[in-house]
Amino acid sequence: MKIIRNLDEINEPFKRAVVTIGNFDGVHLGHQALFHEVVEKADTIDGTSIAITFEPHPMRVLNGANHPPLITILDQKIELIQRLDIDVLIVVPFTRRFAALTPREFVEDVLIRKIGMVAIVVGKDYTFGRNREGTVGMLKTFAELFDFKLLLADWIGANRDPEGRISSTRIRELVNEGKVDEVHPLLGRYYQIRGTVTTGRNRGGRLLGFPTANIILQDELCPKTGVYAVTVVCEGQQFDGVANIGYSPTFDDHLFTVEVYILDFDRNIYGQRIRVNFIKRIRNELKFSGIAELSEQIKKDVIEARTILSTTVHVQS
């Protein structure tokens, strides 16, 4: 997959470009269906399959601090899209100037003249252009005017989900509630965070007998506080683990941390980036009477995590 990080890098239109456009936060099964349709259409016309996304997320530019955390940071989003056979990913730097383009300017100047679009695949509620003035109805008009194909993708339903539709909003709600096992059917994978291992408060191994990897997050959506069965990808290998997210109430220092105890692991990984896949929530974060009681509970958490992970298919990079 070719990655283009600025529209100025495009010197000439692509060959019969079939395009889909969106933030694609999460690259969930609904997004994946769009990509598959783009690839299939491009194959039938010997064209180029293209996904267009934005960085940063438009809400971060337009709404300032009032924006949701990301389900997938950019490097993970790129990796996930790369697996779906898209020929070209265009990451458009989202600015207020870009946001000011009218729907017609976006379609005519960017999609047709710059990219060479001959077909576009979008959802039925797709909006675009300045103040989201562009609608699917407007796209139909432009399709006739500029002679390109408009393909409207059906919603992808979520099994046993009362919302009935896979969406980034629904995934955020589930992660916020700690229901990480319910996210898997929507993402097609387990929810993952990535972070750099840093020096913690030197309590896990020294006081509790369970050395932990403390992670500094970037801008990801963080699951609800509590204890989770997880898998950890480190140095190209996957390990089982237990993650604690929260404020360590037993120590009463009110510092938020993400700590991972990697099972059967004894390596120095300070400064390295690791990936943590959340399989299932085990319990709430609790305050214990002291170190001994907390250590005993961690032993129980490890046993439960091993049981969960031994009965779960959880291979993931």
C-alpha positions in Angstrom: 0.0 0.0 0.0 1.3 3.4 -0.9 0.9 6.0 1.8 0.5 9.7 0.9 0.6 12.2 3.7 -0.2 15.4 1.8 -2.2 16.1 -1.3 0.7 18.1 -2.7 2.6 14.8 -3.1 0.1 13.8 -5.9 1.6 14.9 -9.2 -1.0 13.3 -11.4 -4.4 11.7 -11.0 -4.5 8.0 -10.3 -5.7 5.4 -12.8 -9.5 5.1 -12.5 -9.5 5.9 -8.8 -12.2 4.2 -6.6 -12.4 6.1 -3.4 -13.8 5.9 0.1 -13.5 8.7 2.6 -13.7 8.9 6.4 -12.0 9.1 9.8 -12.1 5.3 10.0 -11.4 5.5 13.8 -11.2 1.9 14.9 -11.2 0.4 11.4 -14.1 -1.7 12.6 -16.1 -4.2 10.5 -18.2 -1.5 9.1 -15.2 0.4 7.8 -13.7 -2.9 6.6 -16.8 -3.6 4.5 -16.3 -0.2 2.8 -12.7 -1.0 1.9 -13.7 -4.4 0.5 -16.3 -2.8 -1.7 -13.7 -0.3 -2.9 -11.2 -3.0 -3.7 -13.8 -5.1 -5.5 -15.0 -2.2 -7.6 -11.4 -1.2 -8.5 -10.6 -4.7 -9.5 -13.6 -4.8 -11.9 -12.5 -1.7 -13.8 -8.7 -2.3 -13.5 -8.5 0.8 -11.3 -6.9 2.0 -8.1 -8.4 1.5 -4.7 -8.0 4.5 -2.5 -8.9 5.3 1.1 -8.8 8.9 2.3 -8.6 9.8 5.9 -7.6 12.8 8.0 -5.0 13.6 10.6 -5.6 14.9 13.2 -9.2 13.9 13.6 -11.4 16.8 12.3 -13.1 17.2 15.7 -9.8 18.0 17.3 -9.4 20.9 14.9 -12.9 22.1 14.9 -13.9 21.5 18.5 -10.7 22.1 20.3 -10.5 20.2 23.6 -14.0 18.8 23.2 -13.3 15.6 21.2 -13.4 11.9 21.9 -10.3 9.8 22.5 -9.1 7.7 19.6 -9.9 4.1 19.2 -6.9 3.7 16.9 -4.0 6.1 16.8 -2.6 6.8 13.3 0.1 4.2 13.1 -2.3 1.4 14.1 -5.0 2.7 11.7 -2.4 2.6 8.9 -1.4 -1.0 9.8 -5.0 -2.1 9.8 -5.9 -0.5 6.5 -2.8 -2.0 5.0 -4.1 -5.5 5.7 -7.2 -4.9 3.6 -5.6 -4.7 0.1 -6.1 -1.0 -0.4 -3.7 0.3 -3.1 -3.3 3.9 -1.7 -4.0 5.5 1.6 -4.1 9.3 1.5 -3.7 10.9 5.0 -4.9 14.5 4.5 -3.6 17.0 7.1 -6.8 18.4 8.4 -6.7 22.2 8.9 -9.3 24.9 9.1 -8.4 25.9 5.6 -9.1 22.4 4.4 -12.3 22.4 6.4 -13.5 25.5 4.6 -13.7 23.8 1.2 -17.2 23.8 -0.1 -18.7 20.4 -1.1 -18.3 21.2 -4.8 -14.7 22.3 -4.3 -13.9 19.1 -2.4 -15.5 16.9 -5.1 -14.3 18.8 -8.2 -10.9 20.0 -7.2 -9.7 17.3 -4.8 -11.5 14.1 -5.7 -11.8 14.4 -9.4 -9.0 16.7 -10.6 -6.3 15.9 -8.1 -7.1 12.2 -7.3 -8.8 11.1 -10.5 -11.9 9.6 -8.9 -14.3 7.7 -11.2 -16.3 6.0 -8.3 -16.9 6.6 -4.6 -18.1 4.3 -1.9 -19.7 5.8 1.2 -22.3 5.1 3.9 -25.8 6.4 3.6 -25.3 9.2 6.2 -22.0 10.5 4.7 -21.5 14.2 4.9 -18.6 16.3 3.6 -17.3 19.8 2.9 -17.7 23.0 4.8 -19.9 22.6 7.9 -20.8 19.2 6.6 -23.0 20.9 4.0 -22.4 18.0 1.5 -24.9 15.2 1.6 -25.5 11.9 -0.2 -28.2 13.7 -2.2 -25.6 16.3 -3.3 -23.2 13.6 -4.2 -25.8 12.1 -6.5 -26.1 15.4 -8.2 -22.4 15.7 -8.6 -22.2 12.1 -9.8 -24.4 13.1 -12.8 -22.6 16.4 -13.3 -19.1 15.0 -13.3 -19.8 11.5 -14.5 -18.6 9.3 -11.6 -20.3 6.4 -9.9 -21.8 6.7 -6.5 -22.0 3.4 -4.5 -23.9 3.5 -1.2 -22.8 0.8 1.2 -25.3 -0.9 3.5 -25.0 -0.7 7.3 -23.1 -3.6 8.9 -25.2 -4.9 11.8 -23.9 -5.9 15.2 -25.0 -9.3 16.5 -26.7 -9.1 19.8 -26.1 -5.4 20.0 -29.2 -3.3 20.9 -27.8 -0.4 18.8 -28.1 -2.7 15.8 -25.2 -1.0 13.9 -21.5 -1.1 14.2 -20.1 2.4 14.9 -17.1 4.0 16.4 -19.4 5.7 18.9 -20.8 2.4 20.1 -17.3 0.9 20.4 -16.2 3.9 22.6 -19.2 3.4 24.9 -18.3 -0.3 25.4 -14.7 0.3 26.1 -15.6 3.1 28.5 -17.8 0.6 30.3 -15.1 -2.0 30.4 -17.0 -4.4 28.2 -14.0 -5.2 26.1 -15.1 -8.7 25.3 -18.2 -7.2 23.6 -16.0 -5.0 21.4 -14.4 -7.9 19.6 -17.4 -8.7 17.4 -17.5 -5.1 16.3 -13.8 -4.6 15.6 -13.1 -8.1 14.3 -10.2 -8.1 16.8 -9.6 -7.3 20.5 -9.3 -3.7 21.6 -5.6 -2.7 21.7 -3.6 0.1 23.2 0.0 0.9 22.6 2.5 2.6 24.8 6.0 3.1 25.9 7.1 1.2 29.0 8.4 3.6 31.6 9.7 3.4 35.2 6.8 3.2 37.6 6.6 3.6 41.4 8.9 0.6 41.9 6.2 -1.3 43.9 5.1 -4.1 41.7 8.1 -6.4 42.0 9.7 -5.0 45.1 6.6 -4.9 47.4 4.0 -7.2 45.7 6.1 -9.8 43.9 4.5 -8.9 40.6 6.7 -6.7 38.5 4.7 -4.6 36.1 5.3 -2.7 32.9 4.0 0.8 33.3 2.7 2.3 30.0 2.5 5.9 28.9 -0.4 6.2 26.5 -0.6 8.7 23.6 -4.1 9.7 22.9 -6.0 6.4 22.9 -9.3 5.6 24.4 -8.6 3.9 27.8 -10.8 1.2 29.1 -12.7 1.6 32.4 -10.6 1.4 35.5 -10.2 -2.2 36.8 -8.3 -5.4 36.2 -8.3 -7.2 32.8 -7.0 -10.4 31.2 -4.8 -9.2 28.4 -2.3 -10.4 25.9 0.9 -8.4 25.3 2.9 -8.1 22.1 6.5 -7.4 23.0 9.7 -7.9 20.9 7.7 -9.7 18.2 6.2 -12.2 20.6 2.8 -12.5 22.3 2.5 -13.2 26.0 -0.4 -13.5 28.4 -0.9 -10.9 31.1 -3.0 -9.0 33.6 -3.5 -5.3 33.3 -4.6 -2.9 36.1 -6.0 0.5 35.0 -6.7 3.1 37.7 -5.4 5.0 40.7 -4.0 2.3 43.0 -6.4 3.1 45.9 -4.6 0.8 48.3 -1.6 3.2 48.2 -3.8 6.2 48.2 -1.6 8.3 45.9 -4.3 9.2 43.4 -2.0 8.8 40.3 -3.6 7.3 37.2 -1.6 4.4 35.8 -1.8 1.6 33.2 0.2 -1.3 34.6 0.7 -4.7 33.0 2.0 -7.8 34.7 3.3 -10.1 31.9 3.0 -13.7 32.8 6.1 -16.0 32.7 8.3 -13.0 31.5 11.5 -11.7 32.9 13.1 -9.1 30.6 14.1 -5.5 30.9 11.8 -3.7 28.4 12.0 -0.1 29.7 11.8 2.4 26.9 10.2 -0.1 24.5 6.8 0.2 22.9 4.4 -2.7 23.6 0.9 -3.5 22.5 -1.8 -4.6 25.0 -4.9 -6.5 23.7 -7.8 -6.4 26.2 -9.6 -9.8 26.3 -11.9 -9.6 29.3 -12.5 -7.5 32.4 -11.9 -9.4 35.6 -13.0 -7.1 38.4 -13.3 -3.5 39.6 -10.3 -1.7 41.1 -10.5 -2.2 44.9 -8.9 -0.7 48.0 -7.3 -3.4 50.2 -6.2 -3.3 53.8 -2.6 -3.5 52.9 0.1 -5.0 50.7 -0.4 -8.6 51.8 -4.2 -8.6 51.0 -3.5 -6.9 47.6 -0.8 -9.4 46.8 -3.2 -12.3 47.5 -5.8 -10.8 45.3 -3.3 -10.4 42.4 -2.5 -14.1 42.7 -6.3 -14.8 42.3 -6.4 -12.4 39.3 -3.5 -14.2 37.6 -5.3 -17.5 38.1 -8.5 -16.1 36.6 -6.6 -14.5 33.7 -4.9 -17.8 32.9 -8.3 -19.5 32.8 -9.8 -16.9 30.6 -6.9 -16.8 28.2 -6.6 -20.6 28.0 -10.1 -20.8 26.6 -10.0 -17.8 24.3 -8.7 -17.6 20.8 -6.6 -14.4 21.0 -3.8 -14.4 18.5 -3.2 -10.8 17.4 -0.3 -8.7 16.4 
